[in-house]
Amino acid sequence: MNSQWRGENQVQLLINGEGYYPPAFEAIRQAREEVLLETFIIYEDKVGLELRQVLIDAARRGVRVQVLVDGYGSAELSRDYLQALFDAGVELQAFDPSPMRLGVRTNLFRRLHRKILVIDGSLGFVGGINYSADHLDDFGPLAKQDYAVQVRGPIVEDLRQATLALLDRHTRLARRHRPWWHRAAVADADSEQATMRLCIRDNHQHPSDIEQQYLRAIVSAHERIVIANAYFFPGYRLLRALRNAARRGVEVTLILQGMPDMPWVRLCSRLLYNYLLRDGVRIHEYCERPLHGKVALVDREWSTVGSSNLDPLSLSLNLEANLVIRDAAFNQRLYEHLDELRQTRCKRVTLQRILRGYWWRAPLIFLTFHFTRYFPALVGTLPAHKPRLKPLYPIDPGTQERLS
């Protein structure tokens, strides 16, 4: 489901693990009725272990805790990790799990890439941050730059229903009344009157909803567009919309990876630079550490924060969730942060620099662009399967079978 526009929401921008994990874990500690959590990755490091403990504590005091992880991104959770959750009563499921073949995970496509946390139907978190220590500064040079938002208001019920729909339990769980003790404002909220819409991408009824939101905002832009995205290789419609916006005088700024966690990411993005730079799009590479964010703003009201990259996997195959936010105060807060990032931690990419050696890159650009353009259709020709949810129980080392 994709929600309608919901008014009177409170929203706070959360930057990196330092901004996200403390309020998220504290919210779980304060939960009284229900914790719903979706994520792509949980690692068994200090972040994953703390997450496990707050989930266990919540379940033991009678809170219903349901966790949905991706079967590819979280495939290596140990028996001990799962056992502790199972013993406490946490309901844990994996999205489209698959056994390794020759030690390699082969279930790469159509992943659950959403990151949603809902507490008692009254407090929500959405963004791109997984539960792993590589989102913290003390991880070192490869710590990721990333974003999420904390929200209260009518939009939270849309987050809750989206998760329950994926769990296939939404028809059996009634909407809960939010008790008075959960109506407090978000501390230091960037806005308390934001209008929001939850946009999801799936492979059934909503295959292009997030992309359409981007396109509508870009086409209507008249002043500024700022996109900070980790994996930037969108389809032709988005590229053309950005180029046309720059041609009509909109200040279009892209903040992309200059120190990628996967080297091929930078190569793919750079294949598009000439196409965009020659029409006035400004491109900056963030070089301090890997950029993992998926945020954007248009003019002085429209913003989005979520899990969707602008690449073929996110736009055409994965399950994604973005919040689209209409609010001037939040837009300005995000703009000030991204502009500071651009000025102090990025390198400007120039057309002169890109054109060096362009002759040998031109055929590669043509082939790569058209391959990624038709990539989702090519993947669709693979043997069809229906992604499924499977209860994730500890593995008995004696039988190598799931405990039940």
Summary of the structure (lengths in Angstrom):
residues: 404
radius of gyration: 21.1
end to end distance: 31.9
largest distance: 66.8
contacts: 1351
relative contact order: 0.16
helix: 37%
strand: 27%
